Amino acid sequence: MATNRPVGDNARKGAVRGRSQLKTKVEGEEHWTKRGKDGQFMDQKADPGAEPYKGVRKEK
Protein backbone atom coordinates (compact mmCIF):
# COMPACT_ATOMS: atom_id res chain seq x y z
CA MET A 1 0.00 0.00 0.00
CA ALA A 2 1.27 3.48 -0.79
CA THR A 3 1.85 5.72 2.20
CA ASN A 4 2.61 9.41 2.13
CA ARG A 5 4.33 10.11 5.44
CA PRO A 6 5.81 12.40 6.57
CA VAL A 7 3.48 14.98 5.10
CA GLY A 8 5.18 17.51 2.87
CA ASP A 9 8.29 15.57 1.80
CA ASN A 10 6.85 14.90 -1.72
CA ALA A 11 7.86 11.23 -1.61
CA ARG A 12 5.59 8.24 -2.20
CA LYS A 13 6.43 4.90 -0.58
CA GLY A 14 5.23 1.86 -2.51
CA ALA A 15 3.12 1.37 -5.60
CA VAL A 16 -0.07 3.10 -6.71
CA ARG A 17 -2.92 0.62 -6.24
CA GLY A 18 -5.48 -0.18 -8.90
CA ARG A 19 -3.49 1.20 -11.82
CA SER A 20 -1.30 -0.37 -14.48
CA GLN A 21 0.64 0.74 -17.53
CA LEU A 22 1.43 -0.73 -20.91
CA LYS A 23 3.16 0.25 -24.12
CA THR A 24 0.79 1.17 -26.93
CA LYS A 25 1.66 1.87 -30.53
CA VAL A 26 0.32 5.11 -32.04
CA GLU A 27 1.23 5.88 -35.65
CA GLY A 28 4.28 3.62 -35.44
CA GLU A 29 5.62 5.11 -32.19
CA GLU A 30 5.44 3.37 -28.81
CA HIS A 31 4.07 5.36 -25.86
CA TRP A 32 3.44 4.46 -22.21
CA THR A 33 -0.29 4.46 -21.44
CA LYS A 34 -1.79 4.37 -17.94
CA ARG A 35 -4.95 2.33 -17.21
CA GLY A 36 -7.25 3.07 -14.25
CA LYS A 37 -9.06 0.83 -11.81
CA ASP A 38 -12.10 0.54 -14.10
CA GLY A 39 -9.95 -0.61 -17.05
CA GLN A 40 -10.24 2.60 -19.06
CA PHE A 41 -7.18 4.47 -20.30
CA MET A 42 -6.35 7.51 -18.17
CA ASP A 43 -3.26 9.16 -19.59
CA GLN A 44 -0.47 8.74 -22.14
CA LYS A 45 3.07 10.05 -22.22
CA ALA A 46 3.58 12.49 -25.09
CA ASP A 47 7.26 11.70 -25.74
CA PRO A 48 7.76 8.26 -27.36
CA GLY A 49 11.18 7.88 -25.71
CA ALA A 50 9.93 8.78 -22.22
CA GLU A 51 10.46 6.65 -19.15
CA PRO A 52 7.52 4.63 -17.74
CA TYR A 53 5.29 6.07 -15.01
CA LYS A 54 6.80 5.80 -11.52
CA GLY A 55 5.13 3.51 -9.03
CA VAL A 56 2.65 2.00 -11.50
CA ARG A 57 2.86 -1.71 -12.29
CA LYS A 58 3.45 -2.87 -15.86
CA GLU A 59 1.03 -5.18 -17.68
CA LYS A 60 2.38 -8.25 -19.42
C-alpha positions as CSV (number, residue, x, y, z in Angstrom):
1,M,0.0,0.0,0.0
2,A,1.3,3.5,-0.8
3,T,1.9,5.7,2.2
4,N,2.6,9.4,2.1
5,R,4.3,10.1,5.4
6,P,5.8,12.4,6.6
7,V,3.5,15.0,5.1
8,G,5.2,17.5,2.9
9,D,8.3,15.6,1.8
10,N,6.8,14.9,-1.7
11,A,7.9,11.2,-1.6
12,R,5.6,8.2,-2.2
13,K,6.4,4.9,-0.6
14,G,5.2,1.9,-2.5
15,A,3.1,1.4,-5.6
16,V,-0.1,3.1,-6.7
17,R,-2.9,0.6,-6.2
18,G,-5.5,-0.2,-8.9
19,R,-3.5,1.2,-11.8
20,S,-1.3,-0.4,-14.5
21,Q,0.6,0.7,-17.5
22,L,1.4,-0.7,-20.9
23,K,3.2,0.2,-24.1
24,T,0.8,1.2,-26.9
25,K,1.7,1.9,-30.5
26,V,0.3,5.1,-32.0
27,E,1.2,5.9,-35.7
28,G,4.3,3.6,-35.4
29,E,5.6,5.1,-32.2
30,E,5.4,3.4,-28.8
31,H,4.1,5.4,-25.9
32,W,3.4,4.5,-22.2
33,T,-0.3,4.5,-21.4
34,K,-1.8,4.4,-17.9
35,R,-5.0,2.3,-17.2
36,G,-7.2,3.1,-14.2
37,K,-9.1,0.8,-11.8
38,D,-12.1,0.5,-14.1
39,G,-10.0,-0.6,-17.1
40,Q,-10.2,2.6,-19.1
41,F,-7.2,4.5,-20.3
42,M,-6.4,7.5,-18.2
43,D,-3.3,9.2,-19.6
44,Q,-0.5,8.7,-22.1
45,K,3.1,10.1,-22.2
46,A,3.6,12.5,-25.1
47,D,7.3,11.7,-25.7
48,P,7.8,8.3,-27.4
49,G,11.2,7.9,-25.7
50,A,9.9,8.8,-22.2
51,E,10.5,6.7,-19.2
52,P,7.5,4.6,-17.7
53,Y,5.3,6.1,-15.0
54,K,6.8,5.8,-11.5
55,G,5.1,3.5,-9.0
56,V,2.6,2.0,-11.5
57,R,2.9,-1.7,-12.3
58,K,3.5,-2.9,-15.9
59,E,1.0,-5.2,-17.7
60,K,2.4,-8.3,-19.4
